[in-house]
Amino acid sequence: MDNQTITLLNSRRSLRSFSDREIEEHVKQAIKATTLRAPTAGNMILYSVVEVTSQSIKDELAVLCDNQPMIAKAPMVWVFLADMTKWINYYHESNSVKTGRSEGLQWRQIGMGDFLLSMSDAIIAAQTAVIAAEAYGLGSCYIGDVYENYEKTSTLLDLPPHTAIATMVIFGYPKDGFGSKSAQSLRPPTDYVFMENRYLEPHLPQLLQAYSRQEEQMRNQKRLPFNNTGTISDYYYFRKHQSPFMEEMNRSAKVMVDRWLHPDVPTDV
Ligand SMILES: Cc1cc2nc3c(=O)[nH]c(=O)nc-3n(C[C@H](O)[C@H](O)[C@H](O)COP(=O)(O)O)c2cc1C
């Protein structure tokens, strides 16, 4: 199908090295406006975005996010937050809570449902921003390592307990046009991901088949350093699953979720 949107979606790939070109204010504003058109639960926009413009904060984030210097060099750094704080404040400060109390309604604690809806909103907004940016000729890269070092990052960005970190995306123009971007990474076939009616648990024969093209590509690129099974399983098991950064991410994410569920400052005052 010859369609510009489909072509854009099919040609997107992560960009990790940016030109020094500043992102024009009108382009930034246009990306923001399109981001706000993303679907959001009940139209409540349960997210906020902190744009990091301070070089010193970018530098600190680069270290806190598993030492990725590209973060410090990125022209635009957006941290997407799952945000219930604004609604908690609105409920209280507009006297909705007080009125509810006079009608016998007790304050409901903010829970995991609120967390998941806010996270969904923030991540859908992030991907909308990624695609909008791509349409303006920018490249981008998600930074999952922003889930590490929660205590330091939340202090750095002044985050209250009900503004959890959903994701971070770095943006910028490619150095020499999009031709300089790395080759598109391969994906498994669609029927490995899309199932009918029920979950179909994949085991070794299906997994080998699903990842055979990627394994071949990585073998050719000499990116499969382990000879145990010679599969992509080794790559992800040793490089990601068993890595210190995943250990830290799981620790840090638990602190973030615990703080959301049990904030140090009560929300029912
Ligand atoms: C949730 C998430 C977290 C990611 N975290 C990082 C990261 O910390 N550093 C990085 O270089 N790339 C990161 N990426 C980019 C992925 O590595 C990339 O999307 C993947 O390899 C597929 O490549 P493509 O985006 O070019 O198709 C992340 C992507 C997602 C969706």
The ligand as a MOL file (V3000), in Angstrom:
LIG
                    3D

  0  0  0     0  0            999 V3000
M  V30 BEGIN CTAB
M  V30 COUNTS 31 33 0 0 0
M  V30 BEGIN ATOM
M  V30 1 C 10.9790 0.4670 26.3210 0
M  V30 2 C 12.2290 0.6750 25.5010 0
M  V30 3 C 13.4310 0.9110 26.1350 0
M  V30 4 C 14.6000 1.1410 25.3810 0
M  V30 5 N 15.7540 1.4890 26.0230 0
M  V30 6 C 16.8480 1.7740 25.3050 0
M  V30 7 C 18.0430 2.2280 25.9440 0
M  V30 8 O 18.0970 2.4140 27.1660 0
M  V30 9 N 19.1230 2.4820 25.1660 0
M  V30 10 C 19.0920 2.3130 23.8050 0
M  V30 11 O 20.1140 2.5580 23.1590 0
M  V30 12 N 17.9740 1.9000 23.1680 0
M  V30 13 C 16.8520 1.6370 23.8740 0
M  V30 14 N 15.6970 1.2710 23.2340 0
M  V30 15 C 15.6710 1.1350 21.7590 0
M  V30 16 C 15.6120 -0.3250 21.3590 0
M  V30 17 O 16.8730 -0.9170 21.5630 0
M  V30 18 C 15.1670 -0.4280 19.8980 0
M  V30 19 O 13.8630 0.0640 19.7930 0
M  V30 20 C 15.2060 -1.8660 19.4020 0
M  V30 21 O 16.5130 -2.3450 19.3560 0
M  V30 22 C 14.5900 -1.9980 18.0080 0
M  V30 23 O 15.2580 -1.1640 17.1140 0
M  V30 24 P 14.4870 -0.0380 16.2840 0
M  V30 25 O 13.8280 0.9070 17.2540 0
M  V30 26 O 15.5660 0.6500 15.4870 0
M  V30 27 O 13.4720 -0.7310 15.4420 0
M  V30 28 C 14.5430 1.0560 23.9650 0
M  V30 29 C 13.3130 0.8120 23.3430 0
M  V30 30 C 12.1680 0.6440 24.0900 0
M  V30 31 C 10.8550 0.4310 23.3820 0
M  V30 END ATOM
M  V30 BEGIN BOND
M  V30 1 1 1 2
M  V30 2 1 2 3
M  V30 3 2 2 30
M  V30 4 2 3 4
M  V30 5 1 4 5
M  V30 6 1 4 28
M  V30 7 2 5 6
M  V30 8 1 6 7
M  V30 9 1 6 13
M  V30 10 2 7 8
M  V30 11 1 7 9
M  V30 12 1 9 10
M  V30 13 2 10 11
M  V30 14 1 10 12
M  V30 15 2 12 13
M  V30 16 1 13 14
M  V30 17 1 14 15
M  V30 18 1 14 28
M  V30 19 1 15 16
M  V30 20 1 16 17
M  V30 21 1 16 18
M  V30 22 1 18 19
M  V30 23 1 18 20
M  V30 24 1 20 21
M  V30 25 1 20 22
M  V30 26 1 22 23
M  V30 27 1 23 24
M  V30 28 2 24 25
M  V30 29 1 24 26
M  V30 30 1 24 27
M  V30 31 2 28 29
M  V30 32 1 29 30
M  V30 33 1 30 31
M  V30 END BOND
M  V30 END CTAB
M  END
